Amino acid sequence: MTRHDEIRASYRKLGNSADFYDGIITRSTLIGKLVDSIVWGLNRELAAKWVNDALSPVPEDFAGKLLEVPVGTGVLTMPLYRTLSNASVTCLDYSADMMENARKRAEEMKLNNVSFVQGDVGALPFANESFDLVLSLNGFHAFPDKDAAFRETFRVLKSGGIFCGCFYIAGEFRRTDRFVRRVYEPKSFFTPPFETKESLTARLRAMYADVNVSSVRAEGIFSCRK
């Protein structure tokens, strides 16, 4: 079984135990599948593709220090960290409730290489160049101060380190753009301004090398090196 297959199998096992958020992220519940289809225009193959593409920059033999921000409930990444037994993983989130779900998931999976810190991505509580890899899944579209978040993730990343992940980008899928504007913004789930594929590429190229930006519908996926 490949790493990708192992991770997807963990998502499928959630089934009826998944809460609303996890069900959408992993497409493991009926409501999750409906939201994926109606809001994001994703079928099973496209949903699997964006997750795989977002996580693929993390080397399968990674054994360094990794920061994930925000960790959310950890539903996407705890199965990944189980395959990285030689890595040291730090998970940060502003929401104590979300992070507690991630912590419980790590305990259930007996992950001894993962620690948790509550904090603000705009003022990360870590020294300069602390991490070999910074991973951010579906966070930047919600951060209120995106400039600070980009500065801080850059600051704590070591020279030569990898910055990768994904988040909503505007202008790629009209249906999602409409839902974001009419539903997610008013409820403060997402916070403007939003990057486009072009603006994200330009921003990352001004800071990093080896920049790659792609999209699966409105999910922008990126990887680069400091």
CYANA upper distance limits for C-alpha pairs under 8 A (distance plus 0.5 A):
  1 MET  CA      5 ASP  CA      6.45
  1 MET  CA      6 GLU  CA      6.86
  2 THR  CA      6 GLU  CA      6.74
  3 ARG  CA      7 ILE  CA      6.72
  3 ARG  CA     60 GLU  CA      8.21
  3 ARG  CA     80 LEU  CA      8.17
  3 ARG  CA     83 THR  CA      7.65
  4 HIS  CA      8 ARG  CA      6.73
  4 HIS  CA     52 ASN  CA      7.27
  5 ASP  CA      9 ALA  CA      6.58
  6 GLU  CA     10 SER  CA      6.97
  6 GLU  CA     79 PRO  CA      8.14
  7 ILE  CA     11 TYR  CA      7.12
  7 ILE  CA     79 PRO  CA      5.85
  7 ILE  CA     80 LEU  CA      6.73
  8 ARG  CA     12 ARG  CA      6.84
  8 ARG  CA     48 ALA  CA      8.34
  9 ALA  CA     13 LYS  CA      6.87
 10 SER  CA     14 LEU  CA      7.52
 10 SER  CA     79 PRO  CA      6.98
 11 TYR  CA     15 GLY  CA      8.50
 11 TYR  CA     26 THR  CA      6.36
 11 TYR  CA     28 SER  CA      7.12
 11 TYR  CA     75 VAL  CA      8.09
 11 TYR  CA     76 LEU  CA      8.26
 12 ARG  CA     26 THR  CA      8.25
 12 ARG  CA     28 SER  CA      6.26
 13 LYS  CA     28 SER  CA      8.48
 14 LEU  CA     18 ALA  CA      5.84
 14 LEU  CA     28 SER  CA      6.88
 15 GLY  CA     23 GLY  CA      8.48
 15 GLY  CA     28 SER  CA      5.88
 15 GLY  CA     29 THR  CA      6.51
 16 ASN  CA     28 SER  CA      8.34
 16 ASN  CA     29 THR  CA      7.04
 18 ALA  CA     22 ASP  CA      6.06
 18 ALA  CA     23 GLY  CA      5.82
 18 ALA  CA     28 SER  CA      7.73
 18 ALA  CA     29 THR  CA      7.63
 19 ASP  CA     23 GLY  CA      6.35
 20 PHE  CA     24 ILE  CA      6.92
 20 PHE  CA     31 ILE  CA      8.15
 20 PHE  CA     32 GLY  CA      7.77
 21 TYR  CA     25 ILE  CA      6.78
 22 ASP  CA     26 THR  CA      6.46
 22 ASP  CA     27 ARG  CA      8.37
 22 ASP  CA     28 SER  CA      8.28
 22 ASP  CA     73 THR  CA      7.99
 22 ASP  CA     75 VAL  CA      6.91
 23 GLY  CA     27 ARG  CA      5.80
 23 GLY  CA     28 SER  CA      5.49
 23 GLY  CA     29 THR  CA      5.50
 23 GLY  CA     30 LEU  CA      8.40
 23 GLY  CA     31 ILE  CA      7.64
 23 GLY  CA     32 GLY  CA      5.26
 23 GLY  CA     33 LYS  CA      8.40
 24 ILE  CA     28 SER  CA      7.64
 24 ILE  CA     29 THR  CA      7.70
 24 ILE  CA     31 ILE  CA      7.50
 24 ILE  CA     32 GLY  CA      4.17
 24 ILE  CA     33 LYS  CA      7.17
 24 ILE  CA     35 VAL  CA      7.11
 24 ILE  CA     36 ASP  CA      7.10
 25 ILE  CA     32 GLY  CA      7.61
 25 ILE  CA     75 VAL  CA      8.45
 25 ILE  CA     76 LEU  CA      8.15
 26 THR  CA     32 GLY  CA      7.90
 26 THR  CA     75 VAL  CA      8.20
 26 THR  CA     76 LEU  CA      7.83
 27 ARG  CA     32 GLY  CA      5.29
 27 ARG  CA     33 LYS  CA      5.53
 27 ARG  CA     36 ASP  CA      7.60
 27 ARG  CA     44 ARG  CA      8.29
 27 ARG  CA     47 ALA  CA      8.15
 28 SER  CA     32 GLY  CA      6.88
 28 SER  CA     33 LYS  CA      7.66
 29 THR  CA     33 LYS  CA      6.76
 30 LEU  CA     34 LEU  CA      6.77
 31 ILE  CA     35 VAL  CA      6.62
 32 GLY  CA     36 ASP  CA      6.55
 33 LYS  CA     37 SER  CA      6.60
 33 LYS  CA     43 ASN  CA      8.40
 34 LEU  CA     38 ILE  CA      6.38
 35 VAL  CA     39 VAL  CA      5.85
 35 VAL  CA     40 TRP  CA      7.48
 36 ASP  CA     40 TRP  CA      5.52
 36 ASP  CA     41 GLY  CA      6.66
 36 ASP  CA     42 LEU  CA      5.79
 36 ASP  CA     43 ASN  CA      7.68
 36 ASP  CA     47 ALA  CA      8.29
 37 SER  CA     41 GLY  CA      5.01
 37 SER  CA     42 LEU  CA      5.36
 37 SER  CA     43 ASN  CA      6.62
 38 ILE  CA     42 LEU  CA      8.42
 39 VAL  CA    175 ARG  CA      6.99
 39 VAL  CA    176 THR  CA      5.85
 39 VAL  CA    179 PHE  CA      7.05
 40 TRP  CA    173 PHE  CA      8.37
 40 TRP  CA    175 ARG  CA      7.70
 40 TRP  CA    176 THR  CA      5.91
 40 TRP  CA    217 ARG  CA      7.50
 40 TRP  CA    218 ALA  CA      7.43
 41 GLY  CA    175 ARG  CA      8.18
 41 GLY  CA    176 THR  CA      8.16
 41 GLY  CA    217 ARG  CA      7.45
 42 LEU  CA     46 LEU  CA      5.95
 42 LEU  CA     47 ALA  CA      6.20
 42 LEU  CA    217 ARG  CA      8.00
 43 ASN  CA     47 ALA  CA      6.53
 44 ARG  CA     48 ALA  CA      6.68
 45 GLU  CA     49 LYS  CA      6.63
 46 LEU  CA     50 TRP  CA      6.87
 46 LEU  CA    216 VAL  CA      7.38
 47 ALA  CA     51 VAL  CA      7.13
 48 ALA  CA     52 ASN  CA      6.62
 49 LYS  CA     53 ASP  CA      6.38
 49 LYS  CA    216 VAL  CA      8.05
 50 TRP  CA     54 ALA  CA      6.46
 50 TRP  CA    215 SER  CA      8.31
 50 TRP  CA    216 VAL  CA      6.43
 50 TRP  CA    219 GLU  CA      7.60
 50 TRP  CA    221 ILE  CA      7.92
 51 VAL  CA     55 LEU  CA      6.74
 51 VAL  CA     76 LEU  CA      8.46
 52 ASN  CA     56 SER  CA      6.26
 53 ASP  CA     57 PRO  CA      8.13
 53 ASP  CA    221 ILE  CA      7.53
 54 ALA  CA    137 LEU  CA      8.15
 54 ALA  CA    164 CYS  CA      7.58
 54 ALA  CA    165 GLY  CA      5.52
 54 ALA  CA    166 CYS  CA      6.40
 54 ALA  CA    221 ILE  CA      6.20
 54 ALA  CA    222 PHE  CA      7.59
 55 LEU  CA    164 CYS  CA      8.39
 55 LEU  CA    165 GLY  CA      7.35
 57 PRO  CA    162 ILE  CA      8.39
 57 PRO  CA    164 CYS  CA      7.27
 57 PRO  CA    223 SER  CA      7.18
 58 VAL  CA     62 PHE  CA      7.38
 58 VAL  CA    133 LEU  CA      8.41
 60 GLU  CA     83 THR  CA      8.14
 60 GLU  CA     84 LEU  CA      7.66
 61 ASP  CA     84 LEU  CA      7.44
 62 PHE  CA     84 LEU  CA      6.94
 62 PHE  CA     86 ASN  CA      7.73
 62 PHE  CA     87 ALA  CA      6.68
 63 ALA  CA     84 LEU  CA      7.49
 63 ALA  CA     85 SER  CA      8.24
 63 ALA  CA     86 ASN  CA      5.26
 63 ALA  CA     87 ALA  CA      4.53
 63 ALA  CA     88 SER  CA      7.66
 64 GLY  CA     86 ASN  CA      8.05
 64 GLY  CA     87 ALA  CA      5.58
 64 GLY  CA     88 SER  CA      6.68
 64 GLY  CA    131 PHE  CA      8.13
 64 GLY  CA    132 ASP  CA      6.39
 64 GLY  CA    133 LEU  CA      8.21
 65 LYS  CA     87 ALA  CA      6.55
 65 LYS  CA     88 SER  CA      5.28
 65 LYS  CA     89 VAL  CA      6.43
 65 LYS  CA     90 THR  CA      8.23
 65 LYS  CA    130 SER  CA      8.16
 65 LYS  CA    131 PHE  CA      5.52
 65 LYS  CA    132 ASP  CA      5.76
 65 LYS  CA    133 LEU  CA      7.09
 66 LEU  CA     87 ALA  CA      7.70
 66 LEU  CA     88 SER  CA      6.65
 66 LEU  CA     89 VAL  CA      5.26
 66 LEU  CA     90 THR  CA      6.65
 66 LEU  CA    131 PHE  CA      6.16
 66 LEU  CA    132 ASP  CA      6.49
 66 LEU  CA    133 LEU  CA      5.32
 66 LEU  CA    134 VAL  CA      6.31
 66 LEU  CA    135 LEU  CA      7.89
 67 LEU  CA     89 VAL  CA      6.46
 67 LEU  CA     90 THR  CA      5.35
 67 LEU  CA     91 CYS  CA      6.39
 67 LEU  CA     92 LEU  CA      7.98
 67 LEU  CA    131 PHE  CA      6.98
 67 LEU  CA    133 LEU  CA      6.87
 67 LEU  CA    134 VAL  CA      5.31
 67 LEU  CA    135 LEU  CA      6.66
 68 GLU  CA     89 VAL  CA      8.04
 68 GLU  CA     90 THR  CA      6.81
 68 GLU  CA     91 CYS  CA      5.36
 68 GLU  CA     92 LEU  CA      6.73
 68 GLU  CA    134 VAL  CA      6.40
 68 GLU  CA    135 LEU  CA      5.23
 68 GLU  CA    136 SER  CA      6.24
 69 VAL  CA     91 CYS  CA      6.76
 69 VAL  CA     92 LEU  CA      5.63
 69 VAL  CA     93 ASP  CA      6.64
 69 VAL  CA    121 VAL  CA      7.49
 69 VAL  CA    134 VAL  CA      8.10
 69 VAL  CA    135 LEU  CA      6.95
 69 VAL  CA    136 SER  CA      5.62
 69 VAL  CA    137 LEU  CA      7.92
 69 VAL  CA    139 GLY  CA      7.87
 70 PRO  CA     91 CYS  CA      7.61
 70 PRO  CA     92 LEU  CA      6.02
 70 PRO  CA     93 ASP  CA      5.17
 70 PRO  CA     94 TYR  CA      7.96
 70 PRO  CA    121 VAL  CA      8.24
 70 PRO  CA    136 SER  CA      6.73
 70 PRO  CA    137 LEU  CA      7.52
 70 PRO  CA    138 ASN  CA      8.47
 70 PRO  CA    139 GLY  CA      6.49
 71 VAL  CA     77 THR  CA      8.41
 71 VAL  CA     91 CYS  CA      6.07
 71 VAL  CA     92 LEU  CA      6.31
 71 VAL  CA     93 ASP  CA      6.19
 71 VAL  CA     98 MET  CA      8.35
 71 VAL  CA     99 MET  CA      7.20
 71 VAL  CA    102 ALA  CA      7.67
 71 VAL  CA    136 SER  CA      8.34
 71 VAL  CA    137 LEU  CA      8.21
 72 GLY  CA     93 ASP  CA      7.04
 72 GLY  CA     95 SER  CA      8.27
 72 GLY  CA     98 MET  CA      5.57
 72 GLY  CA     99 MET  CA      6.39
 72 GLY  CA    101 ASN  CA      8.43
 72 GLY  CA    102 ALA  CA      7.25
 73 THR  CA     98 MET  CA      5.53
 73 THR  CA     99 MET  CA      6.38
 73 THR  CA    100 GLU  CA      7.97
 73 THR  CA    101 ASN  CA      5.53
 73 THR  CA    102 ALA  CA      4.80
 73 THR  CA    105 ARG  CA      8.41
 74 GLY  CA     78 MET  CA      6.00
 74 GLY  CA     99 MET  CA      8.19
 74 GLY  CA    101 ASN  CA      7.83
 74 GLY  CA    102 ALA  CA      4.99
 74 GLY  CA    103 ARG  CA      8.37
 74 GLY  CA    105 ARG  CA      7.59
 75 VAL  CA     79 PRO  CA      8.06
 75 VAL  CA    102 ALA  CA      7.62
 75 VAL  CA    105 ARG  CA      8.21
 76 LEU  CA     80 LEU  CA      7.97
 77 THR  CA     81 TYR  CA      6.71
 78 MET  CA     82 ARG  CA      6.81
 78 MET  CA    102 ALA  CA      8.28
 78 MET  CA    105 ARG  CA      7.68
 78 MET  CA    106 ALA  CA      6.78
 78 MET  CA    109 MET  CA      8.38
 79 PRO  CA     83 THR  CA      7.57
 80 LEU  CA     84 LEU  CA      7.37
 81 TYR  CA     85 SER  CA      7.43
 81 TYR  CA     87 ALA  CA      8.49
 81 TYR  CA     89 VAL  CA      8.21
 81 TYR  CA    111 LEU  CA      8.14
 81 TYR  CA    113 ASN  CA      8.47
 81 TYR  CA    114 VAL  CA      8.30
 82 ARG  CA    109 MET  CA      8.09
 82 ARG  CA    111 LEU  CA      6.96
 85 SER  CA    113 ASN  CA      7.13
 86 ASN  CA    113 ASN  CA      8.10
 87 ALA  CA    113 ASN  CA      7.12
 88 SER  CA    113 ASN  CA      5.80
 88 SER  CA    114 VAL  CA      6.92
 89 VAL  CA    113 ASN  CA      6.50
 89 VAL  CA    114 VAL  CA      5.19
 89 VAL  CA    115 SER  CA      6.82
 90 THR  CA    114 VAL  CA      6.34
 90 THR  CA    115 SER  CA      5.46
 90 THR  CA    116 PHE  CA      6.27
 90 THR  CA    117 VAL  CA      7.72
 91 CYS  CA    114 VAL  CA      7.69
 91 CYS  CA    115 SER  CA      6.65
 91 CYS  CA    116 PHE  CA      5.31
 91 CYS  CA    117 VAL  CA      6.69
 92 LEU  CA     99 MET  CA      8.04
 92 LEU  CA    116 PHE  CA      6.40
 92 LEU  CA    117 VAL  CA      5.35
 92 LEU  CA    118 GLN  CA      5.98
 92 LEU  CA    119 GLY  CA      6.68
 93 ASP  CA     98 MET  CA      7.96
 93 ASP  CA     99 MET  CA      6.59
 93 ASP  CA    117 VAL  CA      7.43
 93 ASP  CA    118 GLN  CA      5.76
 93 ASP  CA    119 GLY  CA      6.28
 93 ASP  CA    120 ASP  CA      7.46
 93 ASP  CA    121 VAL  CA      8.28
 94 TYR  CA    118 GLN  CA      6.04
 94 TYR  CA    119 GLY  CA      5.49
 94 TYR  CA    120 ASP  CA      5.95
 94 TYR  CA    121 VAL  CA      8.22
 95 SER  CA     99 MET  CA      6.74
 95 SER  CA    118 GLN  CA      7.72
 96 ALA  CA    100 GLU  CA      6.51
 96 ALA  CA    118 GLN  CA      7.05
 97 ASP  CA    101 ASN  CA      7.08
 98 MET  CA    102 ALA  CA      7.08
 99 MET  CA    103 ARG  CA      6.59
 99 MET  CA    116 PHE  CA      7.97
 99 MET  CA    118 GLN  CA      8.11
100 GLU  CA    104 LYS  CA      6.69
101 ASN  CA    105 ARG  CA      6.72
102 ALA  CA    106 ALA  CA      6.71
103 ARG  CA    107 GLU  CA      6.76
103 ARG  CA    116 PHE  CA      7.66
104 LYS  CA    108 GLU  CA      6.64
105 ARG  CA    109 MET  CA      6.75
106 ALA  CA    110 LYS  CA      6.55
106 ALA  CA    111 LEU  CA      5.79
106 ALA  CA    114 VAL  CA      7.85
107 GLU  CA    111 LEU  CA      6.65
119 GLY  CA    123 ALA  CA      8.15
119 GLY  CA    124 LEU  CA      7.12
119 GLY  CA    125 PRO  CA      7.59
120 ASP  CA    124 LEU  CA      6.38
121 VAL  CA    148 ALA  CA      8.17
121 VAL  CA    149 ALA  CA      5.90
121 VAL  CA    152 GLU  CA      7.33
121 VAL  CA    153 THR  CA      8.07
122 GLY  CA    145 ASP  CA      7.32
122 GLY  CA    146 LYS  CA      8.36
122 GLY  CA    148 ALA  CA      5.32
122 GLY  CA    149 ALA  CA      5.21
122 GLY  CA    151 ARG  CA      8.42
122 GLY  CA    152 GLU  CA      6.66
123 ALA  CA    148 ALA  CA      8.08
123 ALA  CA    149 ALA  CA      8.35
123 ALA  CA    152 GLU  CA      7.08
124 LEU  CA    152 GLU  CA      6.84
124 LEU  CA    153 THR  CA      8.41
124 LEU  CA    156 VAL  CA      8.47
126 PHE  CA    130 SER  CA      7.18
126 PHE  CA    156 VAL  CA      7.11
127 ALA  CA    156 VAL  CA      6.77
128 ASN  CA    155 ARG  CA      5.92
128 ASN  CA    156 VAL  CA      5.04
128 ASN  CA    157 LEU  CA      7.60
128 ASN  CA    158 LYS  CA      8.17
129 GLU  CA    155 ARG  CA      6.70
129 GLU  CA    156 VAL  CA      4.78
129 GLU  CA    157 LEU  CA      5.04
129 GLU  CA    158 LYS  CA      4.52
129 GLU  CA    159 SER  CA      7.57
130 SER  CA    156 VAL  CA      5.69
130 SER  CA    157 LEU  CA      6.49
130 SER  CA    158 LYS  CA      6.70
131 PHE  CA    156 VAL  CA      6.65
131 PHE  CA    157 LEU  CA      5.47
131 PHE  CA    158 LYS  CA      6.16
131 PHE  CA    161 GLY  CA      7.91
132 ASP  CA    157 LEU  CA      6.59
132 ASP  CA    158 LYS  CA      6.03
132 ASP  CA    160 GLY  CA      8.23
132 ASP  CA    161 GLY  CA      5.23
132 ASP  CA    162 ILE  CA      7.08
133 LEU  CA    157 LEU  CA      7.06
133 LEU  CA    158 LYS  CA      8.33
133 LEU  CA    161 GLY  CA      5.92
133 LEU  CA    162 ILE  CA      5.19
133 LEU  CA    163 PHE  CA      6.35
133 LEU  CA    164 CYS  CA      8.41
134 VAL  CA    153 THR  CA      7.42
134 VAL  CA    157 LEU  CA      7.18
134 VAL  CA    161 GLY  CA      8.46
134 VAL  CA    162 ILE  CA      6.86
134 VAL  CA    163 PHE  CA      5.37
134 VAL  CA    164 CYS  CA      7.00
135 LEU  CA    163 PHE  CA      6.56
135 LEU  CA    164 CYS  CA      5.67
135 LEU  CA    165 GLY  CA      5.93
136 SER  CA    140 PHE  CA      8.19
136 SER  CA    164 CYS  CA      6.96
136 SER  CA    165 GLY  CA      5.23
136 SER  CA    166 CYS  CA      7.02
137 LEU  CA    165 GLY  CA      5.55
137 LEU  CA    166 CYS  CA      5.50
137 LEU  CA    167 PHE  CA      6.75
138 ASN  CA    142 ALA  CA      8.39
138 ASN  CA    165 GLY  CA      8.18
138 ASN  CA    166 CYS  CA      6.11
138 ASN  CA    167 PHE  CA      4.72
138 ASN  CA    168 TYR  CA      7.40
139 GLY  CA    143 PHE  CA      6.92
139 GLY  CA    166 CYS  CA      8.38
139 GLY  CA    167 PHE  CA      6.73
140 PHE  CA    146 LYS  CA      7.03
140 PHE  CA    149 ALA  CA      8.18
140 PHE  CA    167 PHE  CA      6.57
140 PHE  CA    168 TYR  CA      8.38
141 HIS  CA    167 PHE  CA      6.51
141 HIS  CA    168 TYR  CA      6.32
141 HIS  CA    169 ILE  CA      8.16
141 HIS  CA    190 PHE  CA      6.11
141 HIS  CA    191 THR  CA      6.57
141 HIS  CA    192 PRO  CA      7.74
141 HIS  CA    194 PHE  CA      6.85
142 ALA  CA    188 SER  CA      8.44
142 ALA  CA    189 PHE  CA      6.84
142 ALA  CA    190 PHE  CA      4.91
142 ALA  CA    191 THR  CA      5.45
142 ALA  CA    192 PRO  CA      8.38
143 PHE  CA    149 ALA  CA      7.92
143 PHE  CA    190 PHE  CA      8.27
143 PHE  CA    191 THR  CA      6.98
144 PRO  CA    191 THR  CA      6.38
144 PRO  CA    192 PRO  CA      8.12
145 ASP  CA    149 ALA  CA      6.94
146 LYS  CA    150 PHE  CA      6.71
147 ASP  CA    151 ARG  CA      6.73
148 ALA  CA    152 GLU  CA      6.50
149 ALA  CA    153 THR  CA      6.63
150 PHE  CA    154 PHE  CA      6.66
151 ARG  CA    155 ARG  CA      6.60
152 GLU  CA    156 VAL  CA      6.86
153 THR  CA    157 LEU  CA      6.85
153 THR  CA    163 PHE  CA      8.48
154 PHE  CA    163 PHE  CA      8.49
154 PHE  CA    207 MET  CA      8.47
154 PHE  CA    226 LYS  CA      8.13
157 LEU  CA    161 GLY  CA      6.50
157 LEU  CA    162 ILE  CA      8.13
157 LEU  CA    163 PHE  CA      8.22
157 LEU  CA    226 LYS  CA      7.86
158 LYS  CA    226 LYS  CA      7.65
159 SER  CA    226 LYS  CA      5.75
160 GLY  CA    225 ARG  CA      6.34
160 GLY  CA    226 LYS  CA      5.43
161 GLY  CA    225 ARG  CA      6.04
161 GLY  CA    226 LYS  CA      5.96
162 ILE  CA    223 SER  CA      7.51
162 ILE  CA    224 CYS  CA      6.30
162 ILE  CA    225 ARG  CA      5.12
162 ILE  CA    226 LYS  CA      7.03
163 PHE  CA    223 SER  CA      6.21
163 PHE  CA    224 CYS  CA      5.93
163 PHE  CA    225 ARG  CA      6.65
163 PHE  CA    226 LYS  CA      8.06
164 CYS  CA    221 ILE  CA      8.22
164 CYS  CA    222 PHE  CA      5.91
164 CYS  CA    223 SER  CA      4.63
164 CYS  CA    224 CYS  CA      6.89
165 GLY  CA    221 ILE  CA      6.39
165 GLY  CA    222 PHE  CA      6.11
165 GLY  CA    223 SER  CA      7.14
166 CYS  CA    219 GLU  CA      7.04
166 CYS  CA    220 GLY  CA      5.81
166 CYS  CA    221 ILE  CA      4.82
166 CYS  CA    222 PHE  CA      6.58
167 PHE  CA    219 GLU  CA      6.12
167 PHE  CA    220 GLY  CA      5.85
167 PHE  CA    221 ILE  CA      7.34
168 TYR  CA    194 PHE  CA      8.22
168 TYR  CA    195 GLU  CA      8.37
168 TYR  CA    218 ALA  CA      6.19
168 TYR  CA    219 GLU  CA      5.35
168 TYR  CA    220 GLY  CA      6.23
169 ILE  CA    194 PHE  CA      6.70
169 ILE  CA    195 GLU  CA      5.74
169 ILE  CA    196 THR  CA      5.50
169 ILE  CA    197 LYS  CA      6.97
169 ILE  CA    218 ALA  CA      6.06
169 ILE  CA    219 GLU  CA      6.66
169 ILE  CA    220 GLY  CA      6.00
170 ALA  CA    177 ASP  CA      6.70
170 ALA  CA    194 PHE  CA      6.72
170 ALA  CA    195 GLU  CA      6.68
170 ALA  CA    196 THR  CA      5.46
170 ALA  CA    197 LYS  CA      8.09
170 ALA  CA    218 ALA  CA      7.11
171 GLY  CA    177 ASP  CA      7.48
171 GLY  CA    196 THR  CA      6.72
171 GLY  CA    197 LYS  CA      8.44
171 GLY  CA    218 ALA  CA      8.03
172 GLU  CA    196 THR  CA      8.34
172 GLU  CA    197 LYS  CA      8.43
172 GLU  CA    215 SER  CA      8.35
172 GLU  CA    217 ARG  CA      6.49
172 GLU  CA    218 ALA  CA      5.66
173 PHE  CA    177 ASP  CA      6.87
173 PHE  CA    217 ARG  CA      6.10
173 PHE  CA    218 ALA  CA      5.86
174 ARG  CA    178 ARG  CA      6.70
175 ARG  CA    179 PHE  CA      6.96
176 THR  CA    180 VAL  CA      6.58
176 THR  CA    218 ALA  CA      7.20
177 ASP  CA    181 ARG  CA      6.63
177 ASP  CA    218 ALA  CA      8.46
178 ARG  CA    182 ARG  CA      6.48
179 PHE  CA    183 VAL  CA      5.84
179 PHE  CA    184 TYR  CA      7.05
180 VAL  CA    184 TYR  CA      5.08
180 VAL  CA    185 GLU  CA      6.27
180 VAL  CA    190 PHE  CA      7.67
181 ARG  CA    185 GLU  CA      6.01
181 ARG  CA    186 PRO  CA      7.95
182 ARG  CA    186 PRO  CA      7.11
183 VAL  CA    187 LYS  CA      6.78
184 TYR  CA    188 SER  CA      6.56
184 TYR  CA    189 PHE  CA      5.48
184 TYR  CA    190 PHE  CA      5.97
185 GLU  CA    189 PHE  CA      6.51
185 GLU  CA    190 PHE  CA      5.62
185 GLU  CA    191 THR  CA      6.57
185 GLU  CA    192 PRO  CA      8.00
195 GLU  CA    199 SER  CA      6.23
195 GLU  CA    200 LEU  CA      6.17
196 THR  CA    200 LEU  CA      6.46
197 LYS  CA    201 THR  CA      6.62
197 LYS  CA    213 VAL  CA      7.53
197 LYS  CA    214 SER  CA      7.89
197 LYS  CA    215 SER  CA      8.21
197 LYS  CA    220 GLY  CA      7.37
198 GLU  CA    202 ALA  CA      6.73
199 SER  CA    203 ARG  CA      6.55
200 LEU  CA    204 LEU  CA      6.60
200 LEU  CA    213 VAL  CA      8.21
201 THR  CA    205 ARG  CA      6.56
201 THR  CA    211 VAL  CA      7.76
201 THR  CA    212 ASN  CA      8.10
201 THR  CA    213 VAL  CA      6.71
202 ALA  CA    206 ALA  CA      6.78
203 ARG  CA    207 MET  CA      7.31
204 LEU  CA    208 TYR  CA      6.09
204 LEU  CA    211 VAL  CA      7.15
204 LEU  CA    224 CYS  CA      8.01
205 ARG  CA    209 ALA  CA      6.85
205 ARG  CA    211 VAL  CA      6.69
207 MET  CA    226 LYS  CA      7.92
208 TYR  CA    224 CYS  CA      6.58
208 TYR  CA    225 ARG  CA      6.07
208 TYR  CA    226 LYS  CA      5.40
209 ALA  CA    224 CYS  CA      6.43
209 ALA  CA    225 ARG  CA      5.63
209 ALA  CA    226 LYS  CA      6.53
210 ASP  CA    223 SER  CA      8.28
210 ASP  CA    224 CYS  CA      5.64
210 ASP  CA    225 ARG  CA      6.26
211 VAL  CA    222 PHE  CA      7.85
211 VAL  CA    223 SER  CA      6.41
211 VAL  CA    224 CYS  CA      4.82
211 VAL  CA    225 ARG  CA      7.51
212 ASN  CA    222 PHE  CA      6.02
212 ASN  CA    223 SER  CA      5.81
212 ASN  CA    224 CYS  CA      6.75
213 VAL  CA    220 GLY  CA      7.53
213 VAL  CA    221 ILE  CA      6.16
213 VAL  CA    222 PHE  CA      4.94
213 VAL  CA    223 SER  CA      7.24
214 SER  CA    220 GLY  CA      6.45
214 SER  CA    221 ILE  CA      5.72
214 SER  CA    222 PHE  CA      6.97
215 SER  CA    219 GLU  CA      5.90
215 SER  CA    220 GLY  CA      4.93
215 SER  CA    221 ILE  CA      6.05
216 VAL  CA    220 GLY  CA      7.19
216 VAL  CA    221 ILE  CA      8.23
